[in-house]
Amino acid sequence: MDDYCERIRTENQELLDEFENWLREAKGVKGEKTIRTHIDNVDFYINTCLLYEEPQEAKEGVSGISYFLGYWFIRKALWSSKESIKSNATSLKKFYTFLYERGDVKEEALEQLKVSIKEEMPEWIATVQRYDDPEITDMEEVWG
């Protein structure tokens, strides 16, 4: 399992390097801070979340965004907030667009990711706000 995860991490680093170049060259993203935010957000998803339990390659993670932003990220990332969820959603949408352009994910999967982000964002934000609310002590109220 460790060898498998290490292989995936090596592949992920190559993807992150290519993604960074894609942001700069194909998308014309200029700000270093913006590029770093996208890289850090994607890195956390593909090298932490996707390798946490059942290791998955980055391209397989296209269908896991709802679980990640609606549950896993809120519970595992101490910095989860309304803003960080929106930031991660933007970064992951860009990353999976990049993977689509490379031919690594299907158009339908990319479109479903975009629909999920658009439709589920209000609930993800409401969930993180409930999670951070000190008045709510029953986790059933957070996760519904």
N, C-alpha and C positions, 0 to 999 in steps of 0.2 A: 504494500500500500504506500509506504514512504517513497519508494522509487517511482511509482505511478504519479504521486503528487509532485515530486520533484521534476519529473518530465513535463507535467502540465505547467508548473511554475516557469520553467525555462521557455516553453512555448508562449506562455502569457507575456513574458518580458519582451519577446520578439514582437508580439501583437501590440503591446503598449508602445514600443518604439515606433512601429509603423503607424499606429493611431496618432501619435504625436506629430509625425511628419504629415499625415493626412490632414490633421487640424490646421497645421501651418500652411501647407501648400494648396491642398484642394479646397479647403474651407476659408482660408485667409484669416484665421484667428491670429490676432497680433499680440495680445496681452499675455505675458509670461504667467501672470497670476491665474488668468482664466484657463490657460492650457494646463497648468499644474493642478488646478482644481479638478478638471475633467480626468486627468490621468490618475490622480489620487482616488477619486470616486470610483472609477472603473477598476483600479487595482484592488480596492477593498472588496468589491463585489466578486471579481474573478479569482482572487488569490486568498480570500478569507471565507466569504459565504459559500462559494461554489466548491470549496475544498473542505468545508467544515465537517460534514457527515458522510455523504455519498459523493466522492469527488467527481466533478464534471468539468469538461472542457468548456472554454468560454462560449463557443458557438452553441452548446447545449443549454446554456443559461438564458437564452432569449425568452424562454417560456416561464422563467422563474421570477420575473421582475415583481409581480404582484405579491408573492410570498415575501420577497426580500424587502420591498418598501413598505408593505402593509403589516409586517410582523417581525421578521428577523432583524432588520436594521433598527427598528424601534427598541427591541429588547437588548441587542448586543452592542450597539454603538452609543456610548455615553453622550455623544454630541448630537444625537438625533433630535430634530426640531422640524418645524414647518419649513424653514428655509433649507435645511440640509436635505430633506426629502425632495423638495423641488429641484435642488441642485443636482442630486443624484439622478433623478428622473431625466433631466436634460442631458447629463453626461452619458447615461446608458442609452438614451435614444440616439445620440450621436455615434456612440461606439457600435451599436448594432446596425446603424446605417452604414458605417464603415465596413463592418463584416458582410453586410448584404452586397455592397459594391465589390468586395473581394470574391463573392460567390460562396461565402461560408454559411450564410443563412438564407432561407427562402423568403421571397417577397411577402407571402402570407403571414409568416412568423413575425416579420418586421411590422407589418400593418397591425397585427394583433397586439403587439407590444405597444404601439402608439395608441390604439383604442383603449387598452387597459390603463395606460397612464392618464389619458384624458378623462375616462369615466370614473376611475377609482381614486384619483388624486384627492377629491374632497374627503373621502372616507379615511384615507391614510393620514391626512392632516388632522382630522377629528380624533383619530386613534392616538396619535402622538400627543395631542393636547390632553386627552383623558389620561394617558400614561403618565404625563408630567404633572397632573393635577394632584396636589397633596391631599385634597379633600376626598379623593377616590381611593379607598383602601381595598376594595373588593375587585380583584382582577377580572372577574366576570363582567363588571361594568366597563372595563377598558376594552376587552376583546369581544364582548357581546355574544 
